[in-house]
């Protein structure tokens, strides 16, 4: 009697075997036939429930798992000092400005010597009788009043130096993704600058050269720029 016939006889003599039993017998039969015929047994690949990206996001790079691993290694997780540290001011104020209720401030008198800065700010023009304009610092309110940012326009010259001084004055970090620009791309190719500034990425250079700062910092920025003599 052949091996296949023996297995068929066992299957008939055990009617209580359910579908699982028949499946197992079929698997044994297929394996036996492969062995008899000297053929390579077939291997079945089982697809995982999660993709590789999901496994990395849900398990390997999960923030809770990383915190636990950090505690097991010893010590609480520390922030990146390179992104959280702020630079020191290089250019101090040369005089104390006085502001009106509308936000306008007079430039320094002629006797105050204004140093040469690597950057410059141009005040608004087109005022009656060639009057001195305002500093180009504006508040921007969006998302039904829940999103407040500050815009600085008409910045010329050495922009990196200007941003370094701005960070020192406002005590801002470069952010987790650095200074955002219109060319910044995200992890999957999306434009990071288009998502706007937030607490983790507080500075962005918008298209056209305007500098956007997270939060309402207009008074602080105007006081700083007017103190420099602009």
C-alpha positions in Angstrom: 0.0 0.0 0.0 1.3 3.4 -0.9 1.9 6.2 1.6 -0.9 8.2 0.1 -3.3 5.3 0.5 -2.4 4.8 4.1 -3.1 8.4 4.9 -6.5 8.2 3.1 -7.4 5.1 5.2 -6.5 7.0 8.4 -8.6 9.9 7.3 -11.7 7.7 6.6 -11.3 5.8 9.9 -11.4 9.1 12.0 -14.6 10.9 11.0 -14.4 13.2 14.1 -11.5 15.1 12.6 -12.7 18.6 11.7 -11.4 21.0 9.0 -8.3 21.7 10.9 -7.5 17.9 11.0 -8.1 17.5 7.3 -5.9 20.6 6.6 -3.1 19.0 8.7 -3.5 15.7 6.9 -3.4 17.5 3.5 -0.2 19.2 4.6 1.3 15.9 5.6 0.2 14.4 2.3 1.7 17.2 0.3 4.9 17.0 2.3 5.1 13.2 1.9 4.5 13.4 -1.8 7.3 16.0 -2.1 9.6 13.7 -0.2 8.7 10.7 -2.3 9.1 12.6 -5.6 12.4 14.2 -4.4 11.1 17.7 -5.0 11.8 20.9 -3.1 9.0 21.6 -0.5 7.1 24.9 -1.1 7.5 27.6 1.5 4.6 29.9 2.4 5.4 33.5 3.4 3.2 35.1 6.1 2.5 38.8 5.7 3.0 40.9 8.8 0.1 42.9 10.2 2.1 46.1 10.1 4.3 47.5 7.4 8.0 48.3 8.0 7.2 52.0 8.4 4.4 51.3 10.9 6.6 49.0 12.9 9.3 51.7 13.0 6.8 54.4 14.0 4.7 52.4 16.5 7.4 50.3 18.1 11.0 51.2 17.4 10.8 55.0 17.5 7.8 55.3 19.8 8.5 58.1 22.3 7.4 56.1 25.3 9.7 53.3 24.3 12.6 55.7 23.9 12.0 57.2 27.3 12.0 53.8 28.9 15.3 52.9 27.2 16.8 56.2 28.3 15.8 55.5 31.9 17.2 52.0 31.7 20.5 53.3 30.4 20.6 55.7 33.3 19.5 59.4 33.5 16.5 61.2 32.2 16.4 62.2 28.5 18.2 65.5 27.8 17.4 68.0 25.1 19.8 68.7 22.2 22.0 71.5 23.4 22.9 72.6 19.9 19.3 73.4 19.1 18.2 74.7 22.5 21.1 77.1 23.2 20.8 80.7 22.2 23.6 83.0 21.0 24.9 86.1 22.8 24.2 89.6 21.6 26.9 91.3 19.6 25.4 94.7 19.0 24.1 96.5 22.1 21.4 99.3 22.1 22.7 102.8 21.5 19.8 104.7 23.0 16.4 104.3 24.7 13.5 104.8 22.2 10.1 106.2 23.1 7.0 104.7 21.5 3.6 106.2 20.9 0.3 104.4 21.4 0.2 103.5 17.6 3.6 101.8 17.8 5.6 104.6 16.2 9.0 105.6 17.6 11.3 108.5 16.6 14.8 107.6 15.2 17.8 108.6 17.3 18.8 112.3 17.3 21.7 113.4 15.1 24.2 113.5 17.9 23.9 109.7 18.4 26.4 107.9 16.4 24.9 104.8 14.7 27.5 102.0 14.1 27.7 100.1 10.8 25.6 96.9 11.1 25.9 94.0 8.7 22.2 94.2 8.3 19.7 97.0 8.0 16.0 97.7 8.3 14.1 100.1 6.1 11.2 102.0 7.6 7.9 102.4 5.8 7.8 105.2 3.3 5.2 107.3 1.5 4.2 109.3 4.6 2.9 112.9 4.3 5.5 115.6 4.3 8.3 113.0 4.1 7.6 112.0 7.7 9.5 109.2 9.3 7.7 105.9 8.8 7.1 102.9 11.1 9.4 100.0 11.7 8.2 97.1 9.4 7.1 94.8 12.3 3.6 93.4 12.1 1.3 91.1 14.0 -0.4 88.3 12.1 -3.4 86.6 13.6 -4.8 83.4 11.9 -6.9 80.3 12.5 -9.7 82.2 14.2 -7.4 84.1 16.5 -5.7 81.0 17.9 -2.5 81.4 15.8 -0.4 84.5 16.5 2.9 85.3 14.8 5.1 88.3 14.2 6.4 89.4 10.7 9.5 91.4 10.1 9.8 92.9 6.6 12.4 94.9 4.7 15.4 93.1 6.2 18.5 93.5 4.0 22.1 92.5 4.3 23.5 89.7 6.4 20.4 87.7 7.2 22.2 84.9 9.3 23.7 87.6 11.6 20.3 89.3 11.9 18.7 86.0 12.8 21.4 85.3 15.4 20.8 88.7 17.0 17.0 88.1 16.9 17.4 84.8 18.6 19.6 86.3 21.3 17.0 89.1 22.0 14.0 86.9 22.1 15.8 83.9 23.6 14.8 81.6 20.8 16.4 78.3 19.7 16.9 77.4 16.1 14.2 74.7 16.4 14.3 71.0 15.9 14.4 71.5 12.1 16.5 74.6 12.1 15.5 77.9 10.5 12.6 77.1 8.2 12.7 78.4 4.6 10.5 78.0 1.5 13.0 75.3 0.4 12.7 73.3 3.6 11.4 69.8 3.0 10.0 67.3 5.4 10.8 63.7 6.1 8.6 62.5 3.3 9.3 65.4 0.9 6.6 67.8 2.0 7.4 71.5 2.5 8.0 72.1 6.2 8.0 75.9 5.8 4.5 75.8 4.5 3.2 74.5 7.8 4.2 77.7 9.6 6.1 78.3 12.8 5.3 76.8 16.2 6.9 76.3 19.6 9.3 73.7 18.3 10.3 75.6 15.2 9.9 79.3 16.1 11.5 81.1 13.1 10.8 80.9 9.4 12.0 82.9 6.4 8.9 83.3 4.2 8.9 83.6 0.5 9.8 87.2 -0.3 12.3 87.6 2.5 9.9 88.3 5.4 10.9 86.7 8.7 8.2 85.1 10.8 8.5 84.5 14.5 6.2 82.4 16.6 4.0 84.3 19.0 3.2 88.0 19.5 6.7 89.5 19.9 6.1 92.8 18.1 6.8 95.1 21.0 10.1 93.3 21.9 11.3 93.4 18.3 10.4 97.0 17.8 12.1 98.0 21.0 15.3 96.1 19.9 15.4 97.6 16.4 14.7 101.1 17.5 17.4 100.8 20.2 19.9 99.9 17.5 19.0 103.1 15.7 16.8 102.0 12.9 
